[in-house]
Amino acid sequence: MTHLIKTPVVFFPGTVCDERIFIPLWQALNANGNSLDNKAFVPLQWADDLQQMLALSADRLAYFPSKVHLVGFSMGGYIAALIALAHPEKVASLTLLSCTARVLKNEDLQQRKILLDAIKNKQYKGMTQSHIEFMLHSKHHANAALTGIIKEMADDLGPSVLSAQTNATANRKDLIKKLSKQTFKTHFVIGEQDNIATVSEINDITASSSSLLKDVIIDAGHMLPLEQPDALANYLHFTLQ
């Protein structure tokens, strides 16, 4: 029996990510008699600043006359949350993958400054293997196909996109209280070994309101859509109606 996701779904990628971050998930959503025909992708890598990110997002929402599901990964989750709050009448649900929708910690802001200085001074050498492993569950560190996709996206988009996205999303606001007051549900989905959007932090966030839901997917780190596309697809089939 075909499971058709009738409501359109709009996907938002993370930092130095493009469509490749979602291709395994899209394939899983279309497998085994399921169908995801009505979707759009927000090319955040095209944007130079936050306003351009929001303009691209609003443009994709305008593709559809009906309400849409928003699915955002990492940085894209924060952008998806901003656009959901700006256009709540267009939102059927909001799913934040590997994202807290909170302000960045001081140490994160300091790391961003170091990164931006390195790019400005042409000292940035690309994404390191250690950083890739930091974003993955330990069981995936030796998965060359998986690490290769992450490295290829970062290399293809390059330091200029990395710099623009790092700058555009540094000054974040805590969106949790506003999200908890919306009529649509917000789903926080994270990997059990996410070192950025941690299980403890998501537990704290979702305890504050019944409209904030969570799911923890095993054998996944921060790069959840690549690490566990089948498990994530199974979850989305239940929540995207």
N, C-alpha and C positions, 0 to 999 in steps of 0.2 A: 504494500500500500504506500503510495507516494505521500510524503510529508512536504507539503508546499508552504514555504514561508511567504504568506501573502502580502504582509506589510513590507514596504521597501526598507532596506538596511543601508546606512551610510557608514563607511569605514574611514578611520583617521589613523595614519601611521605615526610611529615614534620618531625620535631623533635619528637623523641620517638613515631613515628607512623609506622605502618606496613600496610599490605593489607587492614586491617579493616577500614582505613580512606576512602577508595574508594569503598568498597563493595556496599553501598547503591547507589552510583552514577553508578557503573557498572550495577546494577540491573535496575536502571531507564533508562539507555542507551539501554538496551535490552528489554524494555517493549513496549507494544502497537504496535507490529509489527516492531519495530526498531531492529537494529542488530549491535553489536560491537564484532565481532569475532576475529579481528586481533589486539591484544594488547599485551603489555609486561609491567612488573612492575620492577622497579629498587629497590632492597632491600638495601636501604641506611643504614639500621640498622646493616648490616653486616660489614660496613666499620669502620676502626679505625682512618682514617684521610681523608683529602680532596682528596689526590691523589687516594686513594682506592675508594672514592665516584665517582670520574671521570672515573676510570677504569671500575667500575661496569656499569656506564652509557654508556660508549662507547661500552661495551660488548653487552648491550641490543640493541643499535642502529644497531650493526652488525648482529642481527638476521634477519634484513630485507634488501633486495637488493634495495628497493625503498626509496624515501623520507618518513619521518614519522612526525606525529604531536607529539609535546612534551607538556605534561600537568603536571605541578609541583605545589605542595601545600606547601606554607610557605617556610621553609628551602629548600624543594625539588624544589621550584620554582627558587631559586637562583642557585641551582646545574643545573637545566634544562637550565637556561639562559647561564651558563658557557659552558655547553656542546654544546648548539646551536651555540655559538660564535666560539667554537673550530672546529665545523663540520657543517658550514652553508649549505654546499652542500647536507646534509642529512635531512634538516629541511623543512617541508611543512608549519608549523606554530608553534608558541610558545604561550602557554596559562599559565599565572602565576596566580594562585589562592591564594589570601590572601598574596601577596608578592609584594615588591616594587623594588627589584633588585638594591637596593642602599646600601651604607655603613650603618653600625649600628650607632645609636646615642650614645653619650658618656654615657648617663644614662643606655642604654641597655648593653653596655660593662661593666659598673660597676656592674650591676645586675648579669651578667654572672660570673664575678670574685667572687662575694659573693656566687653564686651557686656552682662554682667549688671548692671553699674553703670548703664549707659545705660537699660536696661529699668526698673530700680528707680527711677531719677530721671525716668522718663517722657520721656527724650530719644531713645529708639529710634524711628526713622522708617520702619522696614520694610527689607526686603532691597533693596540698591542694585543698579543695573545692573552696576556694576563687580564686585560680588561674584558675581553670576550669571555674568558672563563669566569670572571666575577659575575657576569650576567647570566650564566648558565647553571643548571643543576650539575653537581659534581659528576654524575653518571654520563653527562654529555660532553665533558671536556675533550674527550678523544674522538668525538664525532666530526670527522673532517668535512663531511657534506654540510653539516649544520654550521660549524664555525666558518666554513667557506662562504656561505650565503651572507652571514653577518659582515664579514670582512669585505666582500665584494660590494655590498650596498654602501658601506662607509667609504670605500675607495672610489666608487663610481660617483657618489654625490660630492665627496671631497670636502676640504677644509672650509671653503666659502659657505657651503650650506650648513656645516656644523657650527660655524661662527654665527651665522644669521639666526639659526634656531636656538642656540645657547643664549644669545642676547635677547631674543624675542620672548622667551619664556622664563627668564630669570626672576622677574619681579612678580611672583605668583601670589594670589590671594587664597585664603582658606575658604573653599566653596561648600564645605560640609553642611553648615547650618542652612544655607539657601537651598541646597539640594534636598535636604530633609523635609522642606516645606512644600515641595512640588507634588502635583497630583500623579506624575509618572514615577515609576520605580527606578531606583538606581542600583545596579548590580556591580559589586566589586569582585572581580575574579583574579586570583593571583596563584602563582606557583608556590609550592610549599617551601622552596629554598630561594625565594626572591630576596636578594640582598638590598634592594632599593625600596620597593613597596612591601614591607614585611608583614608576615601573618599577624604579629602582635599589634601592629599599627592598624591593620584592617579590622581586626577584632574590636579595637577601641572605637573606631569610626562607626562601625555598623551596630554597635551596642547602643548608640545614641538615638536611633529612630527605627521604627518598623518599616519605613519606606526605603531604608538602606539595607540591601541584602548582600550576602557574601557567598563565595564558593572558593575552596582551596583545592587546587589540582595537584596531585602527587607527581613526583618525578619531573618537576618543572622548576625552573628558576625565573628570572625576569623576562626571558625571551619566550614567553608562554605560547604565542601563536605558532612558533616554529617548533618548539619542543614537544608540545602535546596537542596537535591540531585535531586529532580524532576525539579526545576527551573534551576539548573546548567546543567542538561542533555538537557533540551530544548535549552539552549544557545549553548551548544556544538554541537548539531545536526545541527545548522545553520552554525557554523564556521568550523567544521571538515568535510571537503568534500574530 
